[in-house]
Amino acid sequence: MTANYTAQRVSVFQESVIREMTRLCGQYGGINLAQGFPDFDPPQELLEAAQRALGDGYNQYAITWGAPELRQALSEKLERYSGLRYDPDRHLTVTCGATEAMMATMLALVNPGEEVVVFEPFYENYGPDAALSGARLRYVTLDLSRPDFPYDPRELERAFSRSTKAIVVNTPHNPTGKVFSRAELEHIADLCRHYDALAVTDEVYEHIVYDGAQHVSLASLPGMAERTITISSMSKTYSVTGWRVGWAAVANDAVAQAIRKAHDFLTVGAAAPLQQAAVVALRFPDSYYRQMAQSYQRKRDLLLGALRELGFRPTVPRGAYYIMADFTGLSQEDDTAFALRLVREVGVATVPGSSFFHHPSLGRRYVRFAYPKREQTLEEAARRLARLGADR
């Protein structure tokens, strides 16, 4: 065949670098510190709830925008932790993970050519989301050389204009682990109100915070519940990344209805038995979230110590479960070559830093490590990485 059958919208981005590294990890028998999924089981109560749901007949379609019991439990949890009141029948849409929630939101709300502001480095899906929806991205840089990875307020102000439809805010942030402060979120909210723009928040790591950091939902600020689409999922908080149960919440009937329409024709609905099981998780006590965050902080500190000892210069996340590490003290290779050598020769998979930037040169000094793993897994990864020092 000589004709080009490929649509232009998919020709401007490549397949996921993160998932490519996972495939290479399997090929070379490596330890996967590339993709952010646990190598341990979710809570036993959650597994038992899923088994019960299968046996109790929840094996056919749920309501397109989510099982009523799940939307009710979600409404209660959002009010408990963010002080936000959403009508479960009008304002909540259950999706096939946060990934689909973000795509449905972009397709439902952004017209081709309208601008969407994102902070970089950014989670790699945001670029393809823009391409598929026709959005034009405007980038604002987070400073990886400073604690808390601040942005320049003037740069953000210049990124907004009358063409701005929305801003995407990922907090806690992947890949840096930045937790946006209340002051930063108030600045963003001021700009959204001034330019009549929407905010789309990716809050999948909302309960994974350290060192006294506090997660603040942008929707909880004055006047923002009606113009903020809050996206989250079961994946990270409850260690079920394969379940693909997420949601979008917005206290605006017209916006919520638009998202529901896009979602309906993208995936129809998330898996019915897993939605029923999710009800149990959303009602876990506060102690569950405290213990989970403490566990991830121990894993973070273990990996940070190992990386520093080996000659990396890692950034210190205050949330999520990733570390961006400067490797220039170990190699003069670019990030892709270094990451490929790590997985092929050392047996540890990471993600090249350039995949998180629209200008790849900004990430050439970094690789990203994911640490939602057992401590013995991280210790074995450190032993393998020690080979780098032995080879110098």
C-alpha positions as CSV (number, residue, x, y, z in Angstrom):
1,M,0.0,0.0,0.0
2,T,1.3,3.5,-0.9
3,A,-1.6,5.6,0.5
4,N,-1.3,7.3,3.9
5,Y,-4.2,6.0,5.8
6,T,-3.2,7.6,9.1
7,A,-5.2,10.5,10.5
8,Q,-3.2,13.7,11.1
9,R,-4.3,13.9,14.7
10,V,-2.3,10.8,15.7
11,S,0.7,11.6,13.5
12,V,1.9,14.3,15.9
13,F,2.6,12.1,18.9
14,Q,4.3,8.8,19.6
15,E,3.3,5.8,21.7
16,S,3.8,6.1,25.4
17,V,7.4,6.2,26.4
18,I,6.5,5.0,29.9
19,R,4.7,1.9,28.6
20,E,7.5,1.3,26.0
21,M,10.0,1.2,28.9
22,T,7.7,-1.3,30.7
23,R,7.9,-3.6,27.6
24,L,11.6,-3.3,27.5
25,C,11.8,-4.1,31.2
26,G,9.9,-7.4,30.6
27,Q,12.2,-8.2,27.6
28,Y,15.3,-7.8,29.7
29,G,14.0,-9.2,32.9
30,G,14.5,-5.9,34.7
31,I,13.0,-4.2,37.8
32,N,10.3,-1.8,36.7
33,L,10.8,1.6,38.2
34,A,9.4,3.2,35.0
35,Q,5.7,2.7,35.2
36,G,3.8,3.9,38.3
37,F,2.1,0.7,39.5
38,P,2.6,-1.3,42.7
39,D,4.2,-4.7,42.9
40,F,2.1,-5.5,46.0
41,D,-1.5,-6.3,46.4
42,P,-4.3,-3.9,47.2
43,P,-6.1,-4.0,50.5
44,Q,-7.7,-7.4,51.2
45,E,-11.1,-5.8,51.9
46,L,-11.1,-4.4,48.4
47,L,-10.2,-7.7,46.8
48,E,-13.0,-9.4,48.8
49,A,-15.5,-6.7,47.7
50,A,-14.7,-7.3,44.1
51,Q,-15.2,-11.0,44.5
52,R,-18.5,-10.5,46.2
53,A,-19.6,-8.1,43.4
54,L,-18.8,-10.8,40.8
55,G,-20.8,-13.4,42.7
56,D,-23.7,-11.0,43.4
57,G,-24.5,-10.5,39.8
58,Y,-22.8,-7.1,39.0
59,N,-21.7,-8.4,35.6
60,Q,-23.7,-6.3,33.1
61,Y,-23.7,-2.7,32.2
62,A,-23.7,-0.2,35.0
63,I,-25.4,3.2,34.4
64,T,-23.3,5.0,31.9
65,W,-22.1,7.7,34.2
66,G,-21.5,5.4,37.1
67,A,-23.3,3.1,39.5
68,P,-25.5,5.0,41.9
69,E,-23.9,3.5,45.0
70,L,-20.4,4.6,43.8
71,R,-21.5,8.1,42.9
72,Q,-23.1,8.5,46.4
73,A,-19.9,7.2,48.1
74,L,-17.8,9.5,46.0
75,S,-20.0,12.5,46.8
76,E,-19.6,11.7,50.5
77,K,-15.8,11.3,50.3
78,L,-15.3,14.6,48.3
79,E,-17.3,16.5,51.0
80,R,-15.3,14.8,53.8
81,Y,-11.9,15.5,52.4
82,S,-12.3,18.7,50.3
83,G,-15.4,20.3,51.8
84,L,-17.0,20.1,48.3
85,R,-20.7,19.2,47.8
86,Y,-21.5,17.5,44.5
87,D,-24.9,16.2,43.6
88,P,-24.2,12.5,42.7
89,D,-27.0,12.5,40.2
90,R,-25.9,15.6,38.3
91,H,-22.2,16.4,38.9
92,L,-20.3,13.2,39.0
93,T,-19.2,11.0,36.1
94,V,-17.5,7.6,36.6
95,T,-15.0,6.8,33.9
96,C,-12.5,4.2,32.8
97,G,-9.7,5.6,34.9
98,A,-8.5,9.2,35.2
99,T,-7.0,8.9,31.7
100,E,-10.4,8.6,30.1
101,A,-11.8,11.3,32.4
102,M,-9.2,13.7,31.1
103,M,-9.8,12.8,27.5
104,A,-13.6,13.0,27.8
105,T,-13.2,16.4,29.5
106,M,-11.0,17.8,26.8
107,L,-13.2,16.5,24.0
108,A,-16.3,17.8,25.7
109,L,-15.1,21.3,26.5
110,V,-12.2,22.4,24.3
111,N,-12.8,23.5,20.7
112,P,-10.1,23.0,18.1
113,G,-7.7,25.9,18.2
114,E,-8.5,27.0,21.8
115,E,-5.6,27.2,24.2
116,V,-4.9,25.1,27.3
117,V,-2.2,26.0,29.7
118,V,-0.1,23.2,31.2
119,F,2.9,23.1,33.6
120,E,6.0,21.3,32.4
121,P,7.4,18.8,33.0
122,F,4.0,17.2,32.5
123,Y,2.5,13.8,32.5
124,E,3.0,12.5,29.0
125,N,-0.7,12.0,28.2
126,Y,-1.5,15.7,28.2
127,G,0.2,16.2,24.8
128,P,-1.8,13.5,23.0
129,D,-5.0,14.7,24.8
130,A,-4.5,18.1,23.3
131,A,-3.7,16.7,19.8
132,L,-6.9,14.5,19.8
133,S,-9.1,17.4,21.0
134,G,-7.5,20.0,18.8
135,A,-6.3,22.1,21.7
136,R,-3.2,24.3,21.5
137,L,-1.0,24.0,24.5
138,R,0.8,26.8,26.3
139,Y,3.6,25.8,28.6
140,V,4.7,27.2,31.9
141,T,8.0,25.8,33.4
142,L,8.4,24.4,36.9
143,D,12.0,25.1,38.2
144,L,13.5,21.7,39.1
145,S,16.6,23.3,40.6
146,R,14.6,24.8,43.5
147,P,12.7,23.2,46.4
148,D,9.0,22.9,45.8
149,F,9.6,23.4,42.0
150,P,8.1,26.9,41.8
151,Y,6.8,28.5,38.6
152,D,7.4,32.1,37.6
153,P,4.1,33.9,38.2
154,R,4.8,36.3,35.4
155,E,5.3,33.4,33.0
156,L,1.9,32.0,34.0
157,E,0.2,35.4,33.5
158,R,1.7,35.7,30.0
159,A,0.4,32.2,29.2
160,F,-3.2,33.3,29.8
161,S,-5.1,35.3,27.2
162,R,-8.7,35.6,25.8
163,S,-7.9,32.5,23.8
164,T,-7.4,30.4,27.0
165,K,-10.1,27.8,27.5
166,A,-8.6,25.9,30.4
167,I,-5.5,25.2,32.5
168,V,-4.5,21.7,33.6
169,V,-3.2,21.5,37.1
170,N,-1.7,18.2,38.3
171,T,-1.3,18.2,42.1
172,P,0.4,16.3,43.6
173,H,2.4,16.4,40.4
174,N,3.8,13.7,38.2
175,P,6.8,13.6,37.5
176,T,8.2,16.1,40.1
177,G,6.1,15.4,43.2
178,K,5.3,19.1,43.6
179,V,2.4,19.8,45.8
180,F,0.9,23.1,44.7
181,S,0.5,25.5,47.6
182,R,-2.7,27.3,48.5
183,A,-1.1,30.6,47.4
184,E,-0.2,29.2,44.0
185,L,-3.7,27.8,43.5
186,E,-5.2,31.1,44.5
187,H,-3.1,32.8,41.8
188,I,-4.3,30.2,39.3
189,A,-7.9,30.7,40.4
190,D,-7.6,34.5,40.0
191,L,-6.4,34.0,36.4
192,C,-9.2,31.6,35.7
193,R,-11.8,34.0,37.0
194,H,-10.3,37.0,35.2
195,Y,-10.1,35.2,31.8
196,D,-13.3,33.2,32.3
197,A,-11.3,30.0,31.9
198,L,-11.9,26.5,33.2
199,A,-9.5,24.5,35.4
200,V,-9.0,20.8,34.9
201,T,-7.3,19.2,37.9
202,D,-5.6,15.8,37.9
203,E,-5.6,14.8,41.6
204,V,-4.9,11.1,41.4
205,Y,-2.2,11.4,44.1
206,E,-4.3,13.5,46.5
207,H,-3.6,11.3,49.5
208,I,0.1,10.7,48.8
209,V,1.8,13.6,50.5
210,Y,4.8,13.9,52.8
211,D,6.8,16.2,55.0
212,G,3.8,18.1,56.3
213,A,2.5,19.0,52.8
214,Q,-1.2,19.4,52.4
215,H,-3.2,18.7,49.3
216,V,-5.7,21.5,48.5
217,S,-8.2,20.9,45.8
218,L,-8.5,23.9,43.5
219,A,-12.3,23.5,43.3
220,S,-12.5,24.3,47.0
221,L,-11.4,27.9,46.5
222,P,-14.1,30.6,46.3
223,G,-15.9,30.6,43.0
224,M,-14.0,27.6,41.6
225,A,-16.3,24.6,42.1
226,E,-18.4,25.6,39.1
227,R,-15.4,26.1,36.8
228,T,-13.1,23.3,38.0
229,I,-13.3,19.7,36.7
230,T,-11.7,17.6,39.4
231,I,-10.3,14.3,38.1
232,S,-9.1,11.4,40.2
233,S,-9.3,7.6,40.3
234,M,-9.0,4.4,42.3
235,S,-5.6,3.5,40.8
236,K,-3.0,5.2,42.9
237,T,-4.7,5.6,46.3
238,Y,-5.9,2.0,46.5
239,S,-3.2,0.2,44.4
240,V,-5.5,-1.0,41.7
241,T,-4.1,0.6,38.5
242,G,-5.5,-2.2,36.4
243,W,-9.1,-1.7,37.5
244,R,-9.5,1.5,35.5
245,V,-12.2,3.2,37.6
246,G,-11.9,7.0,37.7
247,W,-14.2,10.0,37.8
248,A,-14.7,13.7,36.9
249,A,-16.5,16.0,39.3
250,V,-17.8,19.5,38.5
251,A,-20.5,21.6,40.2
252,N,-21.9,22.8,36.9
253,D,-24.8,21.0,35.3
254,A,-24.0,22.0,31.7
255,V,-20.3,21.1,32.0
256,A,-21.0,17.8,33.7
257,Q,-23.6,16.9,31.0
258,A,-21.1,17.6,28.2
259,I,-18.5,15.4,29.9
260,R,-21.1,12.6,30.3
261,K,-21.9,12.7,26.6
262,A,-18.3,12.4,25.5
263,H,-17.7,9.7,28.1
264,D,-20.8,7.7,26.9
265,F,-19.5,7.4,23.4
266,L,-15.9,6.8,24.3
267,T,-16.3,3.8,26.6
268,V,-19.9,3.5,27.7
269,G,-18.9,2.7,31.2
270,A,-16.3,1.4,33.7
271,A,-16.4,-2.3,34.8
272,A,-19.6,-2.8,36.9
273,P,-18.2,-5.2,39.6
274,L,-15.2,-3.0,40.2
275,Q,-17.4,0.0,40.6
276,Q,-19.3,-1.8,43.4
277,A,-16.0,-2.8,45.0
278,A,-14.8,0.8,44.9
279,V,-17.7,1.8,47.2
280,V,-15.9,-0.1,50.0
281,A,-12.6,1.7,49.4
282,L,-14.1,5.1,49.3
283,R,-15.4,4.5,52.9
284,F,-12.0,3.5,54.3
285,P,-11.2,5.3,57.6
286,D,-8.7,8.2,57.8
287,S,-6.1,5.9,59.2
288,Y,-5.8,4.1,55.9
289,Y,-4.7,7.2,54.1
290,R,-2.2,8.2,56.9
291,Q,-0.6,4.7,56.8
292,M,-0.4,4.7,53.1
293,A,1.3,8.0,52.9
294,Q,3.8,7.0,55.7
295,S,4.6,3.8,53.8
296,Y,5.3,5.7,50.6
297,Q,7.5,8.2,52.5
298,R,9.6,5.3,53.8
299,K,10.0,4.0,50.2
300,R,10.8,7.5,49.0
301,D,13.5,8.0,51.6
302,L,15.0,4.6,50.9
303,L,15.3,5.3,47.2
304,L,16.5,8.9,47.7
305,G,19.3,7.7,49.9
306,A,20.4,5.0,47.5
307,L,20.4,7.4,44.5
308,R,22.5,10.0,46.3
309,E,25.0,7.4,47.4
310,L,25.3,6.2,43.8
311,G,26.0,9.7,42.5
312,F,22.6,10.8,41.2
313,R,21.3,14.2,42.1
314,P,17.6,13.4,42.8
315,T,14.9,16.0,43.3
316,V,12.9,15.5,46.5
317,P,9.1,15.0,46.0
318,R,6.6,16.1,48.6
319,G,3.8,14.1,47.0
320,A,3.0,11.4,44.5
321,Y,5.6,8.6,44.1
322,Y,8.2,9.6,41.5
323,I,11.7,11.0,41.7
324,M,13.4,13.0,38.9
325,A,17.1,12.3,39.1
326,D,19.9,14.2,37.4
327,F,22.4,11.6,36.2
328,T,25.1,13.8,34.7
329,G,27.5,12.9,37.5
330,L,27.4,9.3,36.2
331,S,27.2,9.6,32.4
332,Q,27.4,12.1,29.6
333,E,24.8,10.2,27.6
334,D,21.5,11.8,26.8
335,D,18.5,10.6,28.8
336,T,17.2,8.1,26.3
337,A,20.6,6.4,25.8
338,F,21.1,6.3,29.6
339,A,17.7,4.9,30.3
340,L,18.1,2.2,27.6
341,R,21.5,1.2,29.0
342,L,20.0,1.0,32.5
343,V,17.3,-1.4,31.4
344,R,19.4,-3.5,29.1
345,E,22.7,-3.7,31.0
346,V,21.8,-3.0,34.6
347,G,18.2,-4.4,34.7
348,V,16.4,-1.3,36.1
349,A,13.8,0.5,34.0
350,T,13.3,4.2,34.3
351,V,11.7,6.9,32.1
352,P,13.8,9.4,30.0
353,G,13.2,12.9,31.4
354,S,12.7,14.4,27.9
355,S,9.4,12.6,27.5
356,F,7.9,15.0,30.1
357,F,8.8,18.2,28.2
358,H,7.6,19.8,25.0
359,H,11.2,20.9,24.4
360,P,13.1,17.6,25.0
361,S,16.3,19.4,25.7
362,L,14.9,20.5,29.0
363,G,14.8,16.9,30.3
364,R,18.0,15.5,28.9
365,R,19.8,15.4,32.3
366,Y,17.0,13.4,34.0
367,V,15.5,10.0,34.3
368,R,12.3,9.4,36.4
369,F,12.2,6.6,39.0
370,A,8.8,5.3,40.3
371,Y,8.8,3.8,43.8
372,P,5.4,2.2,44.4
373,K,7.2,-1.0,45.1
374,R,8.0,-3.3,48.0
375,E,11.1,-2.1,49.9
376,Q,13.0,-5.3,49.0
377,T,12.3,-4.4,45.3
378,L,13.8,-1.0,45.8
379,E,16.8,-2.5,47.7
380,E,17.4,-4.9,44.8
381,A,17.2,-2.0,42.3
382,A,19.8,-0.1,44.3
383,R,22.1,-3.1,44.2
384,R,21.8,-3.4,40.5
385,L,22.3,0.4,40.0
386,A,25.5,0.1,42.0
387,R,27.0,-1.6,38.9
388,L,27.1,1.9,37.3
389,G,29.7,3.0,39.9
390,A,31.6,-0.2,39.4
391,D,31.8,0.4,35.7
392,R,33.2,3.9,35.9
